[in-house]
């Protein structure tokens, strides 16, 4: 059987787009059920306090109020919020759904109000009286670990959540042999995911049928279903979870939240449909945060730039409680710390710290952006220290293409790569040499161009179940209807990634149909077989492979049926143009729909064949995949104001085979822009009292369209041997590869001012100070005025 | 948005609005474009008992030439200011300023008059109306009065409107020949407001002498102000790069206490005020000289 690649590899527009663009799609908050009631949570204004008393009597009697509940009222009706991560000697920090004795972060819910509408609920929530006894907030993770620091969880003696170590090769010898050791402490700051759609949950319980339906903004409907059943102590079969249109997640909806479990409980407890929609302020305070690691990197190098060893200590600020994967994320940083370099000896130590903040967890890249940032910054420092070109230091230390699969000293097997090829392409596409010449020329004129490189590798297609906290396979069912139309039921849960289109492309090619003949169904636990969900750039590499394999099964069956009808060897048949025909004689054919019909009419099937046309596959990957790439950022720093203007961005990415280049570009673009957010703008700031002072979009800066130049993207294609599609995944590549390229560019621009490192976000005022305070040993660099201050909106000229 | 309950009025005429305002007094808040009031009500930092939505008073939406000046109805949107051929030709500083406000959505809803009336220390228009020596017209049930921009901004979030008054019109001059204007701004990266915003209006006389110059600054202190010392350092002198650079050093007088917050310290704001005043002056001068900028 032959497969034509008519649709795979083509930039098809998304099937999802018309409904999204026209506002015809339905999100959780769009759902209106008769007699719907609304939930508002009363949240702690304190970062750390003892709850002395709660009085809900005034709220109970407020107009329109159906129920007011505290943690005490709940008793044991709702279990703790689950954490799937297991690390050796990890201290447990499981969160009660409503705080009862103490609150440990601003925004932690202490009570809830259910009323006939949102207004009545919100008004009544203000009448809940809580008396707090403030305790000393623990905000700074370094101070949290200091001797004598107040302890967050009183059952433990300190604020260390866990310590995790990894060592490969002879690290001591590597550092002894080194000509130079480059050291730097770097902060990978706390970020807020800011999905366009905040979280929302609706739950409805039908007592007669004993059915609980929960609509939630989730990336993991099946896992959520299991956890709701566990938390409520009900059989899983009564719970039905639906993830309708989900407006972005970036990992923040890869979780099981208190609000989800509580709203489900309320529907059963009160016998009314209930809805909760998060406000943006709640989203900032009580949806997971990302990153927040402080690393001390040490690289041992030879004079010629050869890397000998790496030591890294990471202090990870985990927040107050664990969410689903909290403790696990920093360990991904540890595993990926070598980047795309041959470093024979590595030692990583991670300390997780409890602080009075919201939990950190998986945010786009989840541990890999941190690893890539740390190693890519350190590599640039090596280049600066040895006065070598950063491109050459990188090239010198790449494993060669023939060395793949390549085993890292951290215990991973990189599947396939050609690092020099992507670097060469990025250098050529950016005109790297010309850029360096231009930089030198402009510096003489008092203008500061910065060129930043990043060559990254990341880990995707999560993952083999042996390496995952709760299964890493994915499911797919292909169900062909008697009329010949195809349903693909996927356990992945796309929320913007476009798999309704890319999976249809795979199916169209395998079955010789058009993408419009294919309907992709996801996000409904009553329809789709148990699946793991969408995260870790896994949906295509793992979920798509499950789809592919199920399609192969069904194609084999159809070929057998067609062979039976045509009296030909099924192996010699081709699926194309809605027909199944003999490769050597296309005239000898049967219509696709006729073969399908035969499976259902079942009067003339080959002997012993089951009727019907449905195939399911649970795909277990044998390894992760390791996409890679090379990025070049060009910035100009305004020495008068410290403003950074991104002038060009060149991204060469390799995510293996590409199903839909438009989707890949979209992921790369979005990822780069989100990386720009971390590099230049974003920072979740808690003050010394543990108040989140970047609590709204007026204070927390996310990138805008005018911050972004035209992105120049290109690809190399190194198929993955791990799955039959040869795909690797691309959902997080941008945030992983771009952040260090952008910061490297800024530091490069500031090199004439003696700047060696600058923590993110690279704020204007900080840059301005560095320039102002620079005391040159030779002649002071010129700081000629750059422009007329059109600044960041220069591109918006009318 | 889940605000506290409030009484809502949507008068169709100014007279009706003034009557409502006089009846409800301090318990009423005026709603125009909504960009300042609604976020406060959303967070319940403001919970007015009564909201008077003047957004439907079409009679307060115009830009016209009148008695040698340009009169702009208070409810004219930023987009209308930006796109007005009359303003672009005869008083381009206002469109130049409107261009730097928010984004398309904000400019389509926000209004020139009520942005001014809110007296936000980081709003953009205050710098421009100060540099233009604009007049602001306030109406109440007792009649109307005209205020100069210089006396309009009283303190942080406080304009010189009396209880019962509604700002109805902004009047700006038709600029003479050989005049250049510019608004230069350092954006607060999250909100887009001005960390520092400098508006300059400069008229050249014979021999390249600065005949008249006015500079308005916003974002720096608790209220927008005229940089009088900068103006004094320029007036009557021959314009040059050196002159402008020297004059700009006086951007923050001693009586202004610069704001300090998460986005910019007082020290940085002060330094940026100097930079952006100079840049605004440079652009204004170039335009006065007929050079494209």
Interface residues (C-beta under 8 A of the other chain):
Chain A: X40 X118 X119 X122 X123 X126 X279 X281 X640 X641 X643 X681 X685 X693 X694 X697 X698 X699 X700 X701 X702 X704 X764 X765 X768 X769 X785 X787 X788 X789 X790 X791 X792 X793 X796 X798
Chain B: X2 X4 X5 X39 X43 X44 X99 X100 X103 X184 X185 X186 X187 X189 X190 X191 X262 X263 X264 X265 X268 X271 X272 X275 X276 X279 X280 X282 X283 X293
